[in-house]
Amino acid sequence: MELLEQRSLLSAISVSTLADSVDPADGVTSLREAVAAANERPGDDTITFDASLYADQPNVIRLTNGQLEISDTAGKTSIIGPGSERLQISGSSLDRIFSIQPDVDAQISGLTLTDGVAAQGGAVFNSGRLQFSDVRLTNNSAEGAEGRRGTKGSDMTRTPDPGRPGLAAGNGLDAAGGAVFNDGDLRIVDSLFSENSAVGGSGGQGGDGGIGGRDSIKGYPGGRGGQGGDGGSARGGAIFNSASATLHVEDTGFAGNAAIGGDGGAGGNGGRGGSKKVGGPGGNGGLAGDSGDAFGGGIYNDGTLAVRSLQFTSGQVVAGQAGSPGNGGLPGAGDYGQGSRGDDGSSGTAGTAQSANIHGSFTELPEDDSSGNDTPVYTMSEAVSFNGNNFIDIDQAPPSSGTILLQFQTNQTQNYGAILGHFNHAASGHRIYLHIKGADLYARLGSGNEHMVAANVADGQWHSVGFIYGSTANIGSAQVYVDGKLGASFTPPSVSLVTTPEFMLGATPATVKGQPQLHFKGKIREVEVYDWILPESRFIDDPAPVKLPDLSGKFFQASTAAVQPGETISVVYEIQNEGESRADSFKVNFYVSDDGLITPDDILLHTANISGLDAEGSTGRRTAPLTLPADFSSLDDFFTIGMLVDAADDISESDESNNSNVGVGLDKMTLDLDTTTDSPLPPTSPPADLTVTGTNNQQPTFRWEAVANADRYELWVFNLDTGHRVIHQTSLRTTSFQPSQDISRGRTVVWVRAGNAAGWGTWSNAERIFIGLQPPGQVEVYASASVSEPRPPLSWSIDPSAQRYELWVNHVSTGNLAIHKTDLTSATFTPEVNLESGTYRMWVRAINEAGFGKWSRPADFTVTASTAPQTPSLTTTFRVNTPRPEFSWEGSTDADVYELWVHDLATGQKIIHRNDLHSETYVPTFDLNGGEYRYWVRAGNSVGWSEWSAPRDVQVGTPPTQVVLTEVTNLPNGRAEISWQAATTADTYELWVNNSDTGQLVLHERNLTATSFESNSPLPAGTYTVWVRAHNESGPGRWSDSLKFEVTTNSSLPAVTFGSQPLSGSTTFDAHVRWNSVFGGTRYEFRIEGIRANNIEYQYSSTTDQTMVMVDMEAAGLRVGEYSLQVRAIRNATVGTWSSPLKFYYPGKWPVQAYNGWILGRNTD
């Protein structure tokens, strides 16, 4: 019946490489391959780690190919490490480490999870049922992404439009659970969360506004700056527990975890106003983003949380800094005045920071379950052997809810060897089993499946078991601990156990024919049965003591014959094992020595092979034939014979100091018969003053005081972090020792003892040290309770091992971070900016290559009202056309002095720095090169300096150089070509020609882009003077030197041409006539001729060079009808030709309407 019941399928997978690889052909199994195999196989899976990965020193598996997903829902997946101090799993600061999928049952123990990073759950994201025990989670982070930057608004420099507004920036994303994000059921026992963080993403910066456009008269406004993005929140520096999740945390520490909100993004700067004759106003600056909140430096809880025995130190919650407002846009420049500067945007709102330890409601469980007392209902202390036929009937019903403790030892694989069992045949399926199947340990409760809880326990070692079962609030499921580690957790039966007095050790009660069955082969001891549930902390890191052999030997008698060189003598000896574990085969060597000590360096006489020796057993008396050396010349007159048990050091023993025994004292011709008398005494006191120097490196020097009657010393050095012995010297002849190779770093314990031929003395007191550079200690902060200066010096104690210090200062009333420095090299710091009035709290920790020291205890100080000057505001316009611009600002009434700082934006170099200015303006003493500059000003008085002003940019213009005229060439028909050299930085040129005889202007051309100009119209004969100057964005250059030229021949003037709107109505009867000027013309004549009548209806001759005239059509006698208009130029006696006729229709009044194809007075043909 038992063999037919359902069981969970089980697979055991061993990780044998540190690489993060997937290669079926490489002969090793990576952790990634092990997880994939567990996911593919239904049923329970246990992943362990081969001892070669951590035997010599702690090691790290670095994941480089993404997170590991555990997805098998058909059984439990257990990842059992060798101890959190021995093996780390690192996310390599690339990705999360583990993701537990929904409906998955998983367990992780004995590992350190470090350097994981994700937006939620830096190390672990749990959506299933997960258990942690002996897990360290350190230096993991949840990091919200930064918001995108807003796009800059389009510049409208060549259109009559305002600059386009900048777009709003994206918000920073939230971060939750620096180490763990729990969205399922999570249970944590005996673990540590340290230096984990959740950091909200910073908001993006708003886009800058575009530059305003312009028309022929004025510049248009710059675009508004975009709003900065809000900072993301941070929830749970170590753990985030969601609204639907359940979290149980017990006997766990939280150290140095932090939730840090994201900073708000800065608002975009307003765009510059357009530049024309009248400059446009600058755009307003964008609103700043709000900073992100921070809640729960240790745990953030939205769901169900129960805790017991938690320790919190140095937790931090820091809200992000609010964004800075966008600067108002600079005004546009203009010949007749610049625009106004745009308004600055508004500052963002500061976030909230709460709960450095736990944020949200939780239930604090009592230290112990009060349902029972601490007295077991059954005990059995002595070890009892079980041979597969015997058993012990406890005659005690197992409690329906309780705890069973015991220790067992076996070296035999078994079918179903029941260590303990209960079966109630009156209520089928209600049973409690703990049994060996093969070499593995299984547990079962009630009608559920059996669960493997530990592998390879048939190793001859003692193992401790803690079996908890029941459904009380502080446990919630059955759990089995083996050697201090959680081996399995499973659901108890849905109904209460029906318990009867059929509880046995070494077998299960009768199920058929009234006989016990499933007998156990091995030993059981230290049995305790409780009728209540012990707290889980009783089982963590509490393995059964390791039982080892303890081998020693002694002599009884020797041959009585005279000793001759090369002679063989016989000695009688016996080997004993006084330990609690069997010793397998080992060797016993016999030596002859002339110094009273037996070491492997002496002359070997004989080797005896011992096949094995049970615990508390003996070989009995044996005889060993020993052949003495044929040449005695290398020995003194008196010498000794002795033995060295376990000479090849094959056996790990509880005491290895008694393996050497001096048994026979001889001279060259006589042999002592009784070697058990007159032996010298071993040293009576341990070595004193054990000291270790040079611990910062890995080859320290060990020293101790000499001990009387000692001629040798044994030194034992053990690394607590790795669990390995690093030095064992048994024959030191001096009182000091320095290893020739590096030993493992970490916490280390040292012992030394003295010895002589008679044996060993007692061990010295243990000396605890740290090998290698260790993290600095905790520093002490010095702070005055109240200070009146806004920049008080902050100081702390010096740690000699510190390479730098980290300083953290919070404004207590606001919760905002005021100062955070990570690279201070001295034990004092003066704030770089003035602190606002209020109370501040500071912490400091020391740092070196080995890591971080503990944060100091906090110290508070209060800054009283400061009378430092107000921050100046800058007033210099954006664009100036002088190489020595005036830098100006609005001062502060309580300022005594000002400090000015000017940077060249093109080179990034400081060009002006004055801290002795006593007015609100400064003009440089040297010329500045053309380009953009940025300047800042701050005010000072006897109290201190104000904050630096917001920066302001100034563009120093560089007008073009003076134009050099080269020649004027006369062209046919009275035209001229004027040429000049290009001016540096010129965009366009302006040309001016006067008649030298009359002084009148005859030519004025702008926006020329070439370096020559050819007149289109002839110039009258005469003498002329020409000037040219260059223009660029900074303005006009100097006029060139004048150049005179003469035109000798000109016989005609060109015909007049019309522009795009030659004729337009003004009032009912008036009309405006316009035409293009003719080069050389000094006045104009025009006429109106009736098309039908073919006669001149109206004729006008001007006396000036005007190109527009107003005609009163009614006064001119025009009637409704069709007409043509012609214009010609006149210069003195020279008369130009008439223009082509301009046809129009006059309807009797203006504006002229469309009529028979005549549009606006003109025929379109």
Secondary structure, 3 states (H helix, E strand, C coil): CHHHCCCCCEEEEEECCCCCCCCCCCCCCCHHHHHHHHHHCCCEEEEEECHHHCCCCCEEEECCCCCEEECCCCCEEEEECCCCCCEEEECCCCCCCEEECCCCEEEEEEEEEECCEECECCCEEECCEEEEEEEEEECCEEECCCCCCCCCCCCCCCCCCCCCCCCCCCCCCCEECCCEEECCEEEEECCEEECCEEECCCCCCCCCCCCCCECCCEECCCCCCCCCCCCCCEECCCEEECCCCEEEEEEEEEECCEEECCCCCCCCCCCCCCCECECCCCCCCCCCCCCCCEECCCEEECCEEEEEEEEEECCEEEECCCCCCCCCCCCCCECCCCCCCCCCCCCCCCCCEECCCEECCCEECCCCCCCCCCCCCEEECCCEEEECCCCEECCCCCCCCEEEEEEEECCCCEEEEEEEEEECCCCCCCEEEEEEEECEEEEEECCCCCEEEECCCCCCCEEEEEEEECCCCCCCCEEEEECCEEEEEECCCCCCCCCCCCEEECCECCCCCCCCECCCEEEEEEEEEECCCCCHHHCCCCCCCCCCCCEEEEEEEECCCCCCCCCEEEEEEEEEECCCCCEEEEEEEEEEECCCCCCCCCEEEEEEEEEEECCCEECCCEEEEEECCCCHHHCCCEEEEEEEECCCCCCCCCCCCCCEEEEEEEECCCECCCCCCCCCCCCCCCCCCCEEECCCCCCCEEECCCCCCCCEEEEEEEECCCCEEEEEEEEECCCEECCCCCCCCEEEEEEEEEEECCEECCCCCCEEEEECCCCCCCCCEECCCEECCCCCCEEECCCCCCCEEEEEEEECCCCEEEEEEEEECCCEECCCCCCCCEEEEEEEEEEECCEECCCCCCEEEEECCCCCCCCCEECCCCEECCCCCCEEEECCCCCCEEEEEEEECCCCEEEEEEEEECCCEECCCCCCCCEEEEEEEEEECCCCECCCCCCEEEEECCCCCCCCEEEEEECHHHCEEEEECCCCCCCEEEEEEEECCCCCEEEEEEEECCCEEECCCCCCCEEEEEEEEEEECCEECCCCCCEEEEECCCCCCCCCCCCCCCEEECCCCEEEEECCCCCCCCEEEEEEEECCCCEEEEEEECCCCCCEEEEECCCCCCCCEEEEEEEEEEECCEECCCCCCEEEEECCCCCCCCECCEECCEECC
